[in-house]
Amino acid sequence: MTSHLRPAVTVFAALTLLCGVLYPLAVTAIGKAAFADQANGSIVDVNGKAVGSSLIGQAFSSPQYFWGRPSATGPMPNNAAGSGGANQGPTNPALIDAVKGRIDALRAADAAAGVANSAAIPVDLVTASASGLDPEISVAAAQYQAGRIAAVRKISREQVLALIGRTEQRQWFGFFGEARVNVLALNLALERAQPRG
């Protein structure tokens, strides 16, 4: 029995050391050296205070800010611990009701700001992503909200559209993916341009 136990304990200890200690330390060290910002959460600081992450969406609901893509994580929106889609198909009544509610909320925010916005609502403003954590929206989704934000902040729509243009991230290599806007970066640019206190 001892002849079988000793090698088994030795292999267990060696694998624990290799896979449970050395490998994670090596991967963490490489990540911190090669991708320091991402490995540390891509935290965005403003005046020494963390205001969010550039990689995880935040829930903005005030009409003076751009709203991000809805999150299917629960019970809190944009909860990284609950990352995952709702797995609701296009004919699911719960999904249809959620989309209708989001459309109503966008229309109500426009109406409350005194904006008559008859444009089609971009799909990424009313549907959640697979992860539920998207930090970005399409340029069309940002432009759709420009009238409301301009009205609430009492600035011109052109100023808001110019901010969108300055924060727009182009396609990778000129053809991969689509142009997009990081919602946190856009809202921070909006605050720098016209602080709300």
N, CA, C and O of each residue as an XYZ file, in Angstrom:
788
protein
N       0.821     -1.192      0.000
C       0.000      0.000      0.000
C       0.869      1.262      0.000
O       0.581      2.220     -0.717
N       1.927      1.255      0.804
C       2.821      2.408      0.860
C       3.467      2.648     -0.494
O       3.743      3.793     -0.854
N       3.710      1.592     -1.243
C       4.342      1.740     -2.554
C       3.422      2.468     -3.542
O       3.908      3.074     -4.497
N       2.121      2.416     -3.329
C       1.177      3.122     -4.200
C       0.850      4.523     -3.676
O       0.615      5.448     -4.453
N       0.838      4.661     -2.369
C       0.450      5.928     -1.763
C       1.496      7.027     -1.962
O       1.165      8.169     -2.279
N       2.762      6.656     -1.770
C       3.832      7.658     -1.886
C       3.877      8.289     -3.285
O       3.930      9.517     -3.364
N       3.858      7.537     -4.387
C       3.867      8.177     -5.715
C       2.619      9.015     -5.969
O       2.695     10.069     -6.600
N       1.450      8.541     -5.471
C       0.219      9.296     -5.676
C       0.281     10.644     -4.958
O      -0.110     11.663     -5.529
N       0.762     10.664     -3.725
C       0.885     11.917     -2.966
C       1.918     12.830     -3.617
O       1.732     14.046     -3.666
N       3.007     12.248     -4.116
C       4.052     13.039     -4.774
C       3.516     13.692     -6.048
O       3.757     14.876     -6.283
N       2.797     12.938     -6.866
C       2.219     13.484     -8.097
C       1.175     14.551     -7.761
O       1.125     15.598     -8.406
N       0.340     14.284     -6.747
C      -0.669     15.262     -6.327
C      -0.016     16.570     -5.891
O      -0.452     17.647     -6.295
N       1.022     16.480     -5.074
C       1.711     17.679     -4.590
C       2.383     18.430     -5.744
O       2.333     19.659     -5.807
N       3.011     17.682     -6.654
C       3.688     18.308     -7.788
C       2.695     19.014     -8.705
O       2.941     20.138     -9.144
N       1.575     18.359     -8.995
C       0.571     18.974     -9.860
C      -0.103     20.169     -9.183
O      -0.427     21.158     -9.840
N      -0.312     20.072     -7.871
C      -0.879     21.202     -7.138
C       0.053     22.396     -7.209
O      -0.395     23.518     -7.446
N       1.331     22.172     -7.010
C       2.319     23.241     -7.084
C       2.379     23.818     -8.497
O       2.391     25.037     -8.670
N       2.415     22.944     -9.511
C       2.527     23.391    -10.899
C       1.250     24.095    -11.381
O       1.305     25.216    -11.886
N       0.105     23.425    -11.218
C      -1.144     23.947    -11.777
C      -1.858     24.944    -10.861
O      -2.572     25.828    -11.336
N      -1.665     24.798     -9.562
C      -2.384     25.646     -8.628
C      -1.614     26.850     -8.152
O      -2.200     27.792     -7.620
N      -0.280     26.835     -8.339
C       0.524     27.954     -7.845
C       1.376     28.561     -8.969
O       1.214     29.735     -9.302
N       2.270     27.775     -9.545
C       3.213     28.317    -10.526
C       2.527     28.819    -11.797
O       2.825     29.919    -12.262
N       1.613     28.029    -12.363
C       0.936     28.440    -13.592
C       0.114     29.714    -13.388
O       0.266     30.650    -14.174
N      -0.757     29.796    -12.365
C      -1.488     31.056    -12.168
C      -0.581     32.260    -11.925
O      -0.870     33.355    -12.407
N       0.508     32.073    -11.187
C       1.436     33.181    -10.963
C       2.083     33.629    -12.266
O       2.236     34.827    -12.506
N       2.465     32.667    -13.111
C       3.098     32.994    -14.390
C       2.124     33.724    -15.310
O       2.485     34.726    -15.927
N       0.893     33.226    -15.405
C      -0.102     33.862    -16.271
C      -0.430     35.273    -15.769
O      -0.568     36.200    -16.568
N      -0.551     35.434    -14.459
C      -0.825     36.756    -13.885
C       0.327     37.709    -14.156
O       0.106     38.866    -14.516
N       1.554     37.235    -13.985
C       2.723     38.093    -14.233
C       2.806     38.507    -15.696
O       3.085     39.668    -15.997
N       2.564     37.563    -16.612
C       2.593     37.887    -18.043
C       1.482     38.876    -18.383
O       1.699     39.835    -19.124
N       0.287     38.636    -17.835
C      -0.841     39.544    -18.081
C      -0.557     40.948    -17.588
O      -0.840     41.923    -18.285
N       0.004     41.060    -16.383
C       0.297     42.388    -15.826
C       1.415     43.077    -16.598
O       1.426     44.303    -16.709
N       2.353     42.302    -17.133
C       3.452     42.897    -17.885
C       3.023     43.296    -19.300
O       3.352     44.387    -19.766
N       2.287     42.409    -19.982
C       1.929     42.653    -21.379
C       0.629     43.442    -21.544
O       0.480     44.205    -22.498
N      -0.303     43.258    -20.622
C      -1.616     43.903    -20.728
C      -1.994     44.497    -19.376
O      -3.007     44.119    -18.788
N      -1.188     45.415    -18.892
C      -1.357     45.944    -17.531
C      -2.732     46.573    -17.318
O      -3.360     46.340    -16.285
N      -3.202     47.355    -18.266
C      -4.487     48.033    -18.090
C      -5.629     47.021    -17.987
O      -6.455     47.108    -17.079
N      -5.677     46.065    -18.911
C      -6.749     45.069    -18.904
C      -6.656     44.157    -17.684
O      -7.679     43.811    -17.093
N      -5.443     43.767    -17.302
C      -5.275     42.873    -16.156
C      -5.708     43.528    -14.854
O      -6.067     42.841    -13.898
N      -5.676     44.846    -14.815
C      -6.096     45.565    -13.612
C      -7.521     46.091    -13.708
O      -7.925     46.927    -12.900
N      -8.294     45.611    -14.693
C      -9.702     45.953    -14.790
C     -10.038     47.137    -15.672
O     -11.204     47.522    -15.761
N      -9.053     47.724    -16.326
C      -9.276     48.896    -17.184
C     -10.086     49.964    -16.471
O     -11.054     50.497    -17.013
N      -9.676     50.267    -15.248
C     -10.380     51.240    -14.419
C     -10.139     52.648    -14.958
O      -9.011     53.015    -15.288
N     -11.204     53.421    -15.043
C     -11.127     54.805    -15.497
C     -11.179     55.697    -14.266
O     -12.133     55.642    -13.491
N     -10.148     56.520    -14.090
C     -10.067     57.448    -12.961
C     -10.333     58.866    -13.439
O      -9.884     59.268    -14.512
N     -11.065     59.613    -12.633
C     -11.269     61.040    -12.863
C     -10.921     61.742    -11.557
O     -11.572     61.541    -10.531
N      -9.891     62.563    -11.617
C      -9.405     63.275    -10.424
C      -9.096     62.324     -9.272
O      -9.417     62.601     -8.116
N      -8.464     61.196     -9.607
C      -8.067     60.233     -8.584
C      -9.178     59.342     -8.067
O      -8.956     58.562     -7.141
N     -10.368     59.437     -8.640
C     -11.505     58.631     -8.196
C     -11.927     57.685     -9.317
O     -12.121     58.115    -10.454
N     -12.068     56.399     -8.999
C     -12.517     55.428     -9.996
C     -13.981     55.685    -10.329
O     -14.828     55.737     -9.437
N     -14.277     55.845    -11.628
C     -15.651     56.104    -12.049
C     -16.235     54.958    -12.867
O     -17.408     55.007    -13.240
N     -15.454     53.942    -13.149
C     -15.939     52.802    -13.917
C     -14.814     52.100    -14.630
O     -13.637     52.360    -14.382
N     -15.191     51.206    -15.520
C     -14.239     50.452    -16.325
C     -14.548     50.689    -17.792
O     -15.711     50.800    -18.182
N     -13.507     50.764    -18.600
C     -13.730     50.951    -20.033
C     -14.155     49.652    -20.709
O     -14.532     49.662    -21.881
N     -14.097     48.530    -19.985
C     -14.436     47.230    -20.568
C     -15.787     46.687    -20.128
O     -16.275     45.717    -20.707
N     -16.399     47.292    -19.118
C     -17.692     46.812    -18.621
C     -18.669     47.976    -18.621
O     -18.377     49.045    -18.085
N     -19.820     47.761    -19.220
C     -20.822     48.806    -19.305
C     -21.357     49.218    -17.946
O     -21.419     48.410    -17.019
N     -21.737     50.465    -17.838
C     -22.373     50.979    -16.639
C     -23.809     51.379    -16.981
O     -24.122     51.722    -18.121
N     -24.660     51.328    -15.974
C     -26.071     51.667    -16.185
C     -26.272     53.170    -15.999
O     -26.225     53.673    -14.877
N     -26.494     53.876    -17.095
C     -26.836     55.300    -17.057
C     -28.326     55.412    -17.332
O     -28.821     54.843    -18.304
N     -29.038     56.133    -16.496
C     -30.478     56.281    -16.710
C     -30.935     57.731    -16.716
O     -32.085     58.011    -17.054
N     -30.062     58.651    -16.349
C     -30.418     60.067    -16.354
C     -30.519     60.550    -17.804
O     -29.686     60.178    -18.631
N     -31.517     61.364    -18.124
C     -31.663     61.827    -19.510
C     -30.536     62.733    -19.985
O     -30.424     62.980    -21.186
N     -29.697     63.236    -19.082
C     -28.596     64.113    -19.482
C     -27.362     63.333    -19.942
O     -26.368     63.928    -20.360
N     -27.428     62.001    -19.863
C     -26.299     61.157    -20.271
C     -26.719     60.186    -21.358
O     -27.899     59.875    -21.516
N     -25.728     59.711    -22.106
C     -25.977     58.661    -23.083
C     -26.257     57.362    -22.331
O     -25.600     57.047    -21.340
N     -27.230     56.627    -22.815
C     -27.572     55.340    -22.227
C     -26.880     54.248    -23.020
O     -26.782     54.321    -24.245
N     -26.402     53.240    -22.313
C     -25.732     52.115    -22.955
C     -26.705     51.032    -23.361
O     -27.923     51.192    -23.283
N     -26.144     49.950    -23.787
C     -26.953     48.798    -24.175
C     -27.565     48.170    -22.935
O     -26.891     48.063    -21.910
N     -28.825     47.750    -22.998
C     -29.444     47.111    -21.836
C     -28.671     45.869    -21.413
O     -28.040     45.201    -22.232
N     -28.732     45.576    -20.126
C     -28.033     44.432    -19.573
C     -29.033     43.377    -19.139
O     -30.048     43.690    -18.516
N     -28.741     42.116    -19.471
C     -29.608     41.012    -19.064
C     -29.152     40.416    -17.739
O     -29.757     39.462    -17.249
N     -28.092     40.967    -17.155
C     -27.608     40.426    -15.882
C     -28.540     40.877    -14.771
O     -29.148     41.944    -14.850
N     -28.643     40.089    -13.781
C     -29.540     40.451    -12.694
C     -29.014     39.955    -11.377
O     -28.141     39.087    -11.353
N     -29.506     40.466    -10.301
C     -30.569     41.475    -10.240
C     -30.070     42.883    -10.538
O     -30.880     43.777    -10.784
N     -28.742     43.108    -10.524
C     -28.200     44.435    -10.829
C     -27.786     44.476    -12.297
O     -27.231     43.497    -12.796
N     -28.040     45.579    -13.005
C     -27.573     45.670    -14.385
C     -26.050     45.755    -14.438
O     -25.414     46.284    -13.526
N     -25.477     45.228    -15.514
C     -24.033     45.258    -15.744
C     -23.258     44.622    -14.599
O     -22.196     45.115    -14.219
N     -23.774     43.545    -14.055
C     -23.138     42.812    -12.972
C     -22.226     41.749    -13.573
O     -22.709     40.736    -14.078
N     -20.920     41.965    -13.526
C     -19.974     41.049    -14.155
C     -20.071     39.644    -13.595
O     -19.811     38.679    -14.314
N     -20.437     39.503    -12.329
C     -20.567     38.173    -11.734
C     -21.736     37.408    -12.348
O     -21.756     36.177    -12.307
N     -22.707     38.118    -12.914
C     -23.864     37.464    -13.517
C     -23.842     37.524    -15.022
O     -24.896     37.464    -15.655
N     -22.660     37.642    -15.618
C     -22.540     37.792    -17.061
C     -23.207     36.631    -17.794
O     -23.051     35.467    -17.424
N     -23.937     36.969    -18.819
C     -24.597     35.961    -19.640
C     -25.867     36.533    -20.228
O     -26.434     37.491    -19.702
N     -26.300     35.952    -21.300
C     -27.509     36.417    -21.957
C     -28.757     35.886    -21.277
O     -28.683     35.030    -20.396
N     -29.888     36.398    -21.690
C     -31.163     35.965    -21.123
C     -31.657     34.685    -21.787
O     -32.574     34.037    -21.280
N     -31.055     34.315    -22.920
C     -31.447     33.125    -23.674
C     -32.923     33.152    -24.057
O     -33.596     32.122    -24.033
N     -33.414     34.317    -24.406
C     -34.795     34.457    -24.843
C     -34.816     34.598    -26.353
O     -34.119     35.440    -26.920
N     -35.625     33.764    -27.000
C     -35.751     33.805    -28.444
C     -36.602     34.974    -28.906
O     -37.266     35.615    -28.091
N     -36.591     35.261    -30.198
C     -37.301     36.431    -30.714
C     -38.818     36.361    -30.561
O     -39.484     37.392    -30.646
N     -39.375     35.188    -30.339
C     -40.822     35.077    -30.155
C     -41.211     34.935    -28.689
O     -42.386     34.746    -28.375
N     -40.248     35.024    -27.802
C     -40.524     34.898    -26.371
C     -41.288     36.131    -25.900
O     -40.813     37.250    -26.100
N     -42.452     35.962    -25.284
C     -43.235     37.118    -24.825
C     -42.470     38.004    -23.833
O     -42.659     39.220    -23.823
N     -41.613     37.408    -23.006
C     -40.846     38.210    -22.041
C     -39.880     39.143    -22.763
O     -39.712     40.294    -22.360
N     -39.245     38.656    -23.821
C     -38.330     39.496    -24.595
C     -39.109     40.597    -25.318
O     -38.682     41.752    -25.334
N     -40.224     40.252    -25.901
C     -41.047     41.239    -26.615
C     -41.499     42.334    -25.659
O     -41.449     43.516    -25.998
N     -41.943     41.941    -24.459
C     -42.364     42.927    -23.463
C     -41.204     43.804    -23.011
O     -41.370     45.010    -22.828
N     -40.011     43.195    -22.828
C     -38.833     43.967    -22.402
C     -38.454     44.986    -23.468
O     -38.155     46.136    -23.146
N     -38.461     44.578    -24.731
C     -38.120     45.494    -25.828
C     -39.141     46.631    -25.907
O     -38.767     47.792    -26.070
N     -40.430     46.296    -25.792
C     -41.467     47.343    -25.819
C     -41.279     48.328    -24.663
O     -41.446     49.535    -24.838
N     -40.932     47.812    -23.487
C     -40.689     48.681    -22.335
C     -39.502     49.604    -22.557
O     -39.538     50.771    -22.166
N     -38.454     49.091    -23.180
C     -37.267     49.909    -23.461
C     -37.574     50.979    -24.509
O     -37.103     52.111    -24.408
N     -38.364     50.612    -25.510
C     -38.779     51.600    -26.520
C     -39.599     52.697    -25.864
O     -39.395     53.882    -26.128
N     -40.537     52.292    -24.999
C     -41.366     53.276    -24.292
C     -40.514     54.208    -23.435
O     -40.775     55.410    -23.380
N     -39.488     53.656    -22.758
C     -38.617     54.474    -21.903
C     -37.833     55.493    -22.731
O     -37.678     56.641    -22.316
N     -37.340     55.076    -23.900
C     -36.606     56.004    -24.765
C     -37.537     57.099    -25.296
O     -37.176     58.276    -25.309
N     -38.716     56.708    -25.725
C     -39.679     57.698    -26.242
C     -40.108     58.659    -25.133
O     -40.251     59.859    -25.365
N     -40.314     58.122    -23.919
C     -40.728     58.972    -22.791
C     -39.627     59.959    -22.419
O     -39.916     61.113    -22.103
N     -38.360     59.517    -22.453
C     -37.245     60.418    -22.136
C     -37.152     61.538    -23.164
O     -36.885     62.686    -22.811
N     -37.370     61.206    -24.436
C     -37.369     62.240    -25.480
C     -38.512     63.228    -25.254
O     -38.317     64.442    -25.325
N     -39.698     62.701    -24.985
C     -40.868     63.568    -24.788
C     -40.679     64.475    -23.573
O     -41.034     65.653    -23.614
N     -40.113     63.920    -22.479
C     -39.887     64.724    -21.273
C     -38.890     65.848    -21.532
O     -38.959     66.902    -20.899
N     -37.961     65.622    -22.464
C     -36.975     66.646    -22.807
C     -37.523     67.622    -23.845
O     -36.860     68.597    -24.200
N     -38.746     67.353    -24.334
C     -39.341     68.236    -25.339
C     -38.822     67.974    -26.732
O     -38.833     68.869    -27.577
N     -38.365     66.750    -26.986
C     -37.796     66.395    -28.287
C     -38.778     65.493    -29.035
O     -39.234     64.484    -28.497
N     -39.094     65.852    -30.250
C     -39.938     65.010    -31.099
C     -39.008     64.157    -31.949
O     -38.569     64.587    -33.016
N     -38.712     62.965    -31.486
C     -37.760     62.079    -32.165
C     -38.537     60.940    -32.816
O     -38.974     60.007    -32.143
N     -38.702     61.028    -34.135
C     -39.433     59.979    -34.849
C     -38.503     58.997    -35.545
O     -38.961     58.147    -36.309
N     -37.198     59.102    -35.292
C     -36.233     58.207    -35.925
C     -36.407     56.783    -35.402
O     -36.868     56.569    -34.280
N     -36.035     55.825    -36.228
C     -36.074     54.419    -35.807
C     -35.052     54.218    -34.691
O     -33.932     54.724    -34.763
N     -35.446     53.485    -33.676
C     -34.547     53.245    -32.546
C     -33.581     52.125    -32.922
O     -34.020     51.036    -33.293
N     -32.265     52.372    -32.832
C     -31.290     51.322    -33.141
C     -31.478     50.111    -32.223
O     -31.771     50.253    -31.036
N     -31.308     48.947    -32.783
C     -31.599     47.702    -32.066
C     -30.744     47.537    -30.810
O     -31.191     46.919    -29.843
N     -29.528     48.076    -30.806
C     -28.680     47.880    -29.625
C     -29.127     48.714    -28.429
O     -28.597     48.530    -27.333
N     -30.082     49.619    -28.602
C     -30.618     50.359    -27.458
C     -31.773     49.630    -26.780
O     -32.187     50.007    -25.683
N     -32.295     48.588    -27.425
C     -33.450     47.898    -26.854
C     -33.244     46.406    -26.631
O     -34.114     45.743    -26.067
N     -32.106     45.868    -27.066
C     -31.823     44.442    -26.852
C     -30.519     44.282    -26.087
O     -29.559     45.020    -26.308
N     -30.498     43.316    -25.190
C     -29.284     43.041    -24.411
C     -28.339     42.173    -25.225
O     -28.765     41.444    -26.121
N     -27.070     42.256    -24.913
C     -26.072     41.460    -25.617
C     -25.938     40.087    -24.974
O     -26.587     39.797    -23.969
N     -25.102     39.252    -25.554
C     -24.881     37.908    -25.010
C     -24.225     37.964    -23.645
O     -24.541     37.148    -22.779
N     -23.318     38.910    -23.432
C     -22.643     39.006    -22.135
C     -23.425     39.840    -21.136
O     -23.332     39.619    -19.928
N     -24.194     40.799    -21.634
C     -24.902     41.715    -20.760
C     -24.014     42.800    -20.191
O     -24.427     43.525    -19.285
N     -22.790     42.926    -20.710
C     -21.820     43.859    -20.134
C     -21.241     44.835    -21.144
O     -20.237     45.486    -20.855
N     -21.842     44.956    -22.314
C     -21.264     45.777    -23.382
C     -21.001     47.209    -22.928
O     -21.912     47.885    -22.450
N     -19.752     47.679    -23.074
C     -19.448     49.069    -22.729
C     -19.695     50.015    -23.892
O     -19.587     51.230    -23.728
N     -20.023     49.485    -25.061
C     -20.122     50.302    -26.271
C     -21.498     50.195    -26.906
O     -22.219     49.215    -26.723
N     -21.835     51.225    -27.651
C     -23.040     51.222    -28.481
C     -22.627     51.630    -29.886
O     -21.534     52.155    -30.098
N     -23.502     51.386    -30.830
C     -23.222     51.801    -32.204
C     -23.266     53.329    -32.300
O     -23.852     54.006    -31.455
N     -22.641     53.842    -33.335
C     -22.662     55.287    -33.570
C     -24.109     55.746    -33.781
O     -24.496     56.825    -33.333
N     -24.905     54.914    -34.469
C     -26.309     55.258    -34.694
C     -27.072     55.366    -33.374
O     -27.933     56.234    -33.226
N     -26.761     54.487    -32.409
C     -27.427     54.534    -31.105
C     -27.053     55.802    -30.348
O     -27.890     56.383    -29.657
N     -25.809     56.231    -30.475
C     -25.386     57.475    -29.829
C     -26.049     58.667    -30.510
O     -26.530     59.579    -29.838
N     -26.076     58.663    -31.840
C     -26.681     59.772    -32.574
C     -28.182     59.865    -32.307
O     -28.738     60.963    -32.281
N     -28.839     58.729    -32.110
C     -30.271     58.733    -31.801
C     -30.543     59.535    -30.525
O     -31.571     60.205    -30.428
N     -29.644     59.473    -29.558
C     -29.841     60.123    -28.262
C     -29.388     61.587    -28.233
O     -29.610     62.285    -27.244
N     -28.762     62.045    -29.302
C     -28.175     63.392    -29.319
C     -29.194     64.495    -29.063
O     -28.891     65.451    -28.349
N     -30.386     64.388    -29.624
C     -31.396     65.429    -29.447
C     -31.826     65.575    -27.996
O     -31.957     66.691    -27.493
N     -32.047     64.449    -27.320
C     -32.447     64.483    -25.911
C     -31.378     65.114    -25.044
O     -31.672     65.954    -24.193
N     -30.150     64.713    -25.258
C     -29.048     65.220    -24.442
C     -28.835     66.708    -24.700
O     -28.595     67.474    -23.766
N     -28.921     67.114    -25.948
C     -28.772     68.537    -26.277
C     -29.869     69.361    -25.609
O     -29.602     70.440    -25.081
N     -31.097     68.858    -25.632
C     -32.212     69.601    -25.035
C     -32.067     69.702    -23.517
O     -32.274     70.770    -22.940
N     -31.709     68.583    -22.871
C     -31.586     68.584    -21.409
C     -30.430     69.462    -20.961
O     -30.543     70.174    -19.962
N     -29.321     69.421    -21.686
C     -28.135     70.193    -21.311
C     -28.152     71.610    -21.872
O     -27.289     72.425    -21.544
N     -29.130     71.896    -22.711
C     -29.266     73.222    -23.318
C     -28.021     73.614    -24.129
O     -27.485     74.716    -24.009
N     -27.598     72.670    -24.945
C     -26.526     72.917    -25.906
C     -27.046     72.496    -27.275
O     -28.126     71.912    -27.372
N     -26.301     72.782    -28.322
C     -26.789     72.443    -29.660
C     -26.587     70.956    -29.958
O     -25.673     70.313    -29.443
N     -27.458     70.448    -30.791
C     -27.343     69.045    -31.222
C     -26.018     68.833    -31.964
O     -25.421     67.759    -31.883
N     -25.573     69.846    -32.675
C     -24.308     69.747    -33.419
C     -23.129     69.549    -32.470
O     -22.196     68.807    -32.778
N     -23.173     70.222    -31.303
C     -22.110     70.033    -30.313
C     -22.081     68.584    -29.814
O     -21.013     67.994    -29.651
N     -23.250     68.031    -29.580
C     -23.328     66.645    -29.112
C     -22.834     65.699    -30.196
O     -22.091     64.760    -29.907
N     -23.240     65.935    -31.440
C     -22.791     65.083    -32.549
C     -21.281     65.187    -32.739
O     -20.630     64.201    -33.085
N     -20.719     66.375    -32.513
C     -19.265     66.536    -32.616
C     -18.550     65.718    -31.549
O     -17.504     65.126    -31.815
N     -19.111     65.682    -30.338
C     -18.527     64.844    -29.275
C     -18.563     63.373    -29.646
O     -17.606     62.639    -29.401
N     -19.666     62.947    -30.234
C     -19.778     61.550    -30.676
C     -18.691     61.260    -31.697
O     -18.025     60.227    -31.632
N     -18.516     62.174    -32.638
C     -17.484     61.988    -33.665
C     -16.087     61.910    -33.083
O     -15.259     61.135    -33.563
N     -15.809     62.706    -32.047
C     -14.472     62.701    -31.443
C     -14.195     61.435    -30.631
O     -13.042     61.024    -30.510
N     -15.234     60.815    -30.074
C     -15.022     59.617    -29.252
C     -15.277     58.326    -30.022
O     -15.097     57.233    -29.485
N     -15.689     58.449    -31.260
C     -15.984     57.264    -32.081
C     -14.736     56.407    -32.282
O     -13.651     56.916    -32.565
N     -14.914     55.126    -32.133
C     -13.836     54.159    -32.401
C     -14.135     53.510    -33.751
O     -15.205     52.937    -33.955
N     -13.190     53.609    -34.650
C     -13.386     53.103    -36.009
C     -13.306     51.573    -36.040
O     -12.983     50.928    -35.043
N     -13.607     51.020    -37.208
C     -13.488     49.578    -37.417
C     -12.035     49.159    -37.260
O     -11.125     49.921    -37.589
N     -11.815     47.945    -36.757
C     -10.460     47.422    -36.646
C      -9.922     47.156    -38.045
O     -10.591     46.531    -38.867
N      -8.736     47.624    -38.307
C      -8.054     47.453    -39.595
C      -8.871     48.012    -40.760
O      -8.629     47.642    -41.909
N      -9.832     48.895    -40.485
C     -10.601     49.532    -41.530
C     -11.748     48.720    -42.096
O     -12.484     49.221    -42.947
N     -11.928     47.471    -41.649
C     -13.018     46.666    -42.206
C     -13.638     45.682    -41.221
O     -14.717     45.156    -41.495
N     -13.005     45.417    -40.102
C     -13.502     44.391    -39.177
C     -14.371     45.019    -38.093
O     -13.949     45.964    -37.427
N     -15.573     44.501    -37.917
C     -16.482     45.036    -36.918
C     -17.188     46.266    -37.433
O     -17.257     46.493    -38.641
N     -17.713     47.062    -36.519
C     -18.378     48.295    -36.911
C     -17.906     49.436    -36.025
O     -17.379     49.220    -34.934
N     -18.102     50.628    -36.504
C     -17.747     51.799    -35.703
C     -18.617     51.799    -34.457
O     -19.782     51.404    -34.503
N     -18.042     52.247    -33.337
C     -18.751     52.173    -32.068
C     -18.295     53.299    -31.165
O     -17.318     53.989    -31.457
N     -19.014     53.480    -30.059
C     -18.700     54.522    -29.098
C     -18.736     53.907    -27.705
O     -19.699     53.229    -27.346
N     -17.683     54.143    -26.918
C     -17.673     53.700    -25.531
C     -18.536     54.674    -24.735
O     -18.255     55.871    -24.704
N     -19.585     54.165    -24.093
C     -20.568     55.031    -23.430
C     -19.947     55.809    -22.269
O     -20.221     56.998    -22.109
N     -19.116     55.153    -21.462
C     -18.481     55.849    -20.346
C     -17.566     56.960    -20.859
O     -17.600     58.078    -20.343
N     -16.754     56.662    -21.868
C     -15.853     57.684    -22.429
C     -16.652     58.848    -23.013
O     -16.257     60.005    -22.872
N     -17.764     58.547    -23.661
C     -18.588     59.608    -24.248
C     -19.231     60.465    -23.157
O     -19.269     61.690    -23.276
N     -19.730     59.840    -22.109
C     -20.335     60.613    -21.019
C     -19.298     61.454    -20.272
O     -19.601     62.561    -19.827
N     -18.083     60.932    -20.134
C     -17.018     61.722    -19.503
C     -16.632     62.907    -20.386
O     -16.372     64.000    -19.882
N     -16.595     62.694    -21.703
C     -16.299     63.797    -22.631
C     -17.411     64.837    -22.556
O     -17.146     66.037    -22.626
N     -18.647     64.384    -22.413
C     -19.788     65.287    -22.282
C     -19.665     66.129    -21.006
O     -19.945     67.328    -21.017
N     -19.251     65.498    -19.922
C     -19.069     66.219    -18.655
C     -17.935     67.241    -18.749
O     -18.044     68.347    -18.219
N     -16.840     66.864    -19.431
C     -15.737     67.807    -19.584
C     -16.165     69.004    -20.431
O     -15.773     70.138    -20.156
N     -16.973     68.742    -21.465
C     -17.398     69.819    -22.347
C     -18.444     70.722    -21.697
O     -18.466     71.929    -21.938
N     -19.309     70.131    -20.874
C     -20.381     70.917    -20.279
C     -20.774     70.276    -18.944
O     -21.741     69.517    -18.891
N     -20.037     70.571    -17.864
C     -20.296     69.938    -16.570
C     -21.690     70.235    -16.051
O     -22.226     71.326    -16.246
N     -22.271     69.240    -15.384
C     -23.606     69.397    -14.811
C     -23.585     69.532    -13.307
O     -24.628     69.768    -12.698
N     -22.388     69.385    -12.671
C     -22.307     69.492    -11.230
C     -22.921     68.314    -10.632
O     -22.964     68.194     -9.408
